[in-house]
Each structure stands twice: as C-alpha cells, then as structure tokens.
Amino acid sequence: EAAQASGAGLTRLIELQLRYELAWLQKDLKALREVGTLASTLMTVESLQEQAYATIQRWVCDRSRVGALTAAGFAAAVEKAKGDLRGLVPRLGDLLREILTLRQALLVHPGPYGGLGPELKTLLPADFVEQVPFGQLPQLPRYLKAMKVRADRWKQNPIKDRERAGQLAPYVAAIAEVGGLPGGGGYRWMVEELRVSLFAQELGTAEPVSTVKLDRILADLRTGARPAPAGAGASAPVPIVVAVVPSP
C-alpha cells in the first residue's frame, strides 16, 4: 500500500514541479491546428489538442522516471522531464501529420484487403492520440505502412495472404482476453509487430518476434507469470531490427 501511494505521490510531485512547463505546453499545442484538416474525420482540433496534452502529461510525469527515491534522484527526473518537453510539439506535429496522411491513403486505397477497414479503425480510433502510450506513437507509421504493403500485394498471392492472416488471427483475438492484465498492453503491441513481420518484413520490427515467442508470452500472461515485454511506455523510439519469419 505504501509503494502504491508513493507512486501516485511521485507522479503528482513531478506534475507540480512541471506546472509552468505544462502550462506552456498547452499553449504550444495550439500549433496542432496545422494538422486539423487531416484529423477532421476522426476528431475536432480541440479534441486533438486535449488528447495530445493528456498523453504527454501522463508520459512526462510518469513515476517510473524517478529511479532512486532520493532528493537527487527526484531532481534529476524533473530536469530530464523538462528537457524532454523542449521542442516536443513541432516533432509531435510532424509525427501526427505522417500518421494521419498514411491513414488517409489507406482509406482511399484502390485494392483494400478484407478487414483493412476494421484494422485501421482499431489501430487509430477517435481517441488514439490519448490512448496510445506516448512512447509508442512513433511506431504507428510503420504499422500503417505495413497495412499499405499488404494492400498493395495481397492480390498477387491471395492464398498466402489468407494463410498469414490465419496465423495472426488467434493472437489478435487474445488481445481482448489479456488486454486488461498486467503486461497486456505490451502484448497488444507485440501482436502489431507480428503483423509487420508477416506482411511487410522489409519494414523491420522493434524487437525480434515470432509466433513461438507470442505463444510463450500469452501463456505467461494467462497464468500471471510475468508481463509481456514491449516498448509501450518507453520515452524514446525503439531501434528497428529485421526479424525474419519463414513463409508458411
């Protein structure tokens, strides 16, 4: 109980130390109006700004930033948070522009595969800016590019496309089962990495991934043995590596 209360307290203390920076952040986020047109079919500009503030605040005030529970450790975490906020909004604007442009291209793709629409809606719901962990947002363009690669190719070999979709399906279905468990959020992004490895290997994955690895993680989640690894809460993008998955 003490550890839980201390964690919540640390989050609040960081927020108080960043009150001026967070106030400026709210003002700076008005610049996201520049991508408002691209977001118009998902959300209003005001909602976009509110969601962006919520996810950044949650990320920058995260209790995990504080390593050692000492005055020096806390001060270092606050200074790191201040540094992370500098110049953040323009970079976020560029990232959201890329994400929303890719989404628009998929919406009008001339040869969509079956299920593209629902997949796109699941990956980018109307509140995706707030719901996707801030550290995971930079991975979204790669996931969207993988969807486009599949849409561009599936007609060349529809049988292989169906086989790979069949490989992916049970892991997608398991997201609803384990999503609320400790580590379930990490599992959800591992499934996205598997989707990339199956349909667009050339884009690479954030970490090596395979059906064997996901089976093991899923079994552990179901028994409560350990949470799934993932970069979902990371403060920096994860290096991209190519993880080869043999064709079925």
C-alpha positions in Angstrom: 0.0 0.0 0.0 2.9 2.3 0.8 4.5 1.6 -2.5 1.3 2.3 -4.4 0.6 5.5 -2.6 4.2 6.6 -3.1 4.0 6.0 -6.8 0.9 8.2 -7.1 2.6 10.8 -4.9 5.7 10.9 -7.2 3.5 11.5 -10.2 1.8 14.4 -8.6 5.1 15.9 -7.3 6.6 15.8 -10.8 3.4 17.4 -12.2 3.7 20.2 -9.6 7.4 20.8 -10.5 6.5 21.0 -14.2 3.4 23.3 -13.7 5.0 26.1 -15.7 6.3 23.9 -18.5 2.9 22.1 -18.7 1.1 25.5 -18.9 3.4 26.4 -21.9 2.7 23.0 -23.4 -1.0 23.7 -23.5 -0.3 27.0 -25.4 2.2 25.4 -27.7 -0.3 22.6 -28.6 -2.4 25.1 -30.4 0.1 24.6 -33.3 -1.6 21.3 -33.9 -4.3 23.2 -35.8 -2.0 22.8 -38.8 -2.9 19.1 -38.9 -6.6 19.7 -38.1 -7.8 19.1 -41.6 -6.2 15.7 -41.7 -7.7 14.8 -38.4 -11.2 16.1 -39.2 -12.8 12.7 -40.0 -11.6 11.4 -36.6 -11.8 14.3 -34.1 -12.0 18.0 -33.7 -8.9 20.2 -33.5 -9.9 20.9 -29.8 -10.1 17.2 -29.1 -6.7 16.6 -30.8 -5.1 19.2 -28.6 -6.7 17.9 -25.4 -5.7 14.3 -26.2 -2.1 15.4 -27.0 -1.8 17.2 -23.7 -3.2 14.2 -21.8 -0.8 11.7 -23.2 2.2 14.0 -22.9 1.4 14.9 -19.3 1.0 11.2 -18.4 4.3 10.4 -20.1 6.4 13.2 -18.8 5.0 12.9 -15.2 5.3 9.1 -15.0 6.6 7.9 -11.7 9.0 5.5 -13.4 11.2 8.5 -14.3 12.3 8.6 -10.7 15.0 5.9 -10.1 16.4 6.3 -6.7 14.0 7.7 -4.1 16.3 10.5 -3.0 16.2 14.3 -3.4 18.9 14.0 -6.1 17.1 11.2 -7.9 13.9 13.2 -8.0 15.6 16.4 -9.1 17.3 14.5 -11.9 14.0 13.1 -13.1 12.4 16.6 -13.1 15.3 18.0 -15.2 15.1 15.1 -17.6 11.3 15.8 -18.0 11.9 19.5 -18.7 14.5 18.6 -21.3 12.1 16.1 -22.9 9.4 18.8 -23.3 11.7 21.2 -25.1 10.9 21.3 -28.8 8.4 18.4 -28.4 5.3 19.9 -30.0 6.8 20.5 -33.5 8.1 16.9 -33.6 4.7 15.7 -32.4 3.0 17.7 -35.2 5.2 16.1 -37.8 4.5 12.7 -36.4 0.8 13.2 -36.4 0.9 14.6 -39.9 2.6 11.4 -41.1 0.2 9.1 -39.2 -2.9 10.9 -40.5 -1.6 11.1 -44.1 -1.0 7.4 -44.1 -4.4 6.8 -42.7 -6.0 8.9 -45.4 -4.1 6.9 -48.1 -5.4 3.6 -46.7 -9.0 4.9 -46.6 -8.9 5.5 -50.3 -6.6 2.6 -51.3 -7.9 1.1 -54.6 -7.3 -2.5 -53.6 -8.0 -3.0 -49.9 -7.7 -6.5 -48.4 -10.6 -7.9 -46.4 -10.5 -6.5 -42.9 -8.4 -3.4 -43.7 -11.1 -1.0 -42.6 -11.7 -2.6 -39.1 -7.9 -3.0 -38.6 -7.4 0.7 -39.3 -10.2 1.7 -37.0 -8.8 -0.5 -34.2 -5.3 0.9 -34.6 -6.5 4.5 -34.9 -9.7 5.1 -33.0 -11.0 8.6 -32.5 -9.1 8.8 -29.2 -5.8 7.2 -30.4 -3.7 10.2 -29.5 -4.6 9.8 -25.9 -5.0 6.1 -25.7 -1.7 5.0 -27.4 1.2 5.4 -24.9 3.3 8.4 -25.9 6.4 6.3 -26.4 4.5 4.0 -28.8 3.2 6.8 -31.1 6.4 6.8 -33.2 5.8 3.1 -34.1 2.3 3.8 -35.7 3.6 5.0 -39.1 5.4 1.6 -39.5 2.2 -0.3 -38.6 0.3 1.8 -41.2 2.9 1.3 -43.8 2.7 -2.5 -43.2 -1.0 -2.3 -43.9 -0.3 -0.5 -47.2 2.3 -3.0 -48.2 -0.2 -5.8 -47.6 -2.9 -3.9 -49.5 -0.5 -3.4 -52.4 0.5 -7.1 -52.6 -2.4 -9.3 -51.4 -3.9 -9.8 -54.9 -0.6 -11.2 -56.2 -1.0 -14.3 -53.9 -4.3 -14.3 -52.1 -3.8 -17.8 -50.8 -0.6 -16.9 -49.0 -2.3 -13.7 -47.7 -5.1 -15.8 -46.2 -2.6 -18.2 -44.6 -0.7 -15.4 -42.9 -3.9 -13.8 -41.8 -4.8 -17.1 -40.2 -1.5 -17.2 -38.4 -2.2 -13.8 -36.9 -5.9 -14.2 -36.1 -5.6 -16.1 -32.8 -3.2 -13.6 -31.4 -5.4 -10.7 -32.4 -8.4 -12.5 -30.7 -6.3 -12.9 -27.5 -5.9 -9.2 -27.1 -9.4 -8.8 -25.7 -8.7 -11.6 -23.3 -5.4 -10.4 -21.8 -5.5 -6.7 -22.6 -6.6 -5.8 -19.0 -4.0 -8.0 -17.3 -0.6 -6.7 -16.2 1.5 -6.6 -19.3 -1.5 -6.9 -21.6 -0.8 -3.6 -23.2 2.7 -4.8 -24.1 1.2 -7.9 -25.7 -1.1 -5.8 -27.8 1.9 -4.1 -29.4 3.8 -7.4 -29.8 0.8 -8.5 -32.0 1.3 -5.5 -34.2 5.0 -6.3 -34.6 4.0 -9.8 -35.7 1.6 -8.3 -38.2 4.5 -6.3 -39.6 6.8 -9.4 -39.7 4.2 -11.4 -41.6 3.1 -8.9 -44.2 5.9 -6.4 -44.5 9.2 -7.9 -43.3 11.3 -5.3 -45.0 10.0 -2.6 -42.6 11.6 -4.4 -39.7 10.3 -4.9 -36.2 11.0 -3.1 -32.9 12.3 -6.4 -31.5 12.5 -10.0 -32.7 9.1 -11.5 -32.8 7.6 -14.9 -33.8 4.5 -17.0 -33.1 6.6 -19.1 -30.7 7.5 -16.1 -28.7 3.9 -14.8 -28.6 2.7 -18.3 -27.5 5.1 -18.2 -24.6 4.1 -14.6 -23.6 0.5 -15.4 -23.9 0.8 -18.5 -21.7 2.7 -16.4 -19.1 0.0 -13.7 -19.1 -2.7 -16.2 -18.6 -1.0 -17.7 -15.6 0.2 -14.4 -14.3 3.8 -15.5 -14.5 5.2 -12.3 -16.0 4.1 -9.3 -18.1 4.8 -9.1 -21.8 7.8 -7.1 -22.8 7.2 -4.1 -25.0 8.3 -0.5 -25.6 4.8 0.8 -25.0 5.8 3.0 -22.2 9.2 3.9 -23.5 10.3 7.5 -23.5 12.3 7.0 -26.8 11.7 5.1 -30.0 12.9 1.5 -30.0 15.6 0.6 -32.5 14.2 -1.2 -35.6 15.6 -4.6 -36.5 14.6 -7.0 -39.1 13.1 -10.2 -37.7 12.6 -12.8 -40.4 9.6 -15.1 -40.2 9.6 -18.0 -42.6 6.8 -18.1 -45.2 4.2 -20.7 -44.4 
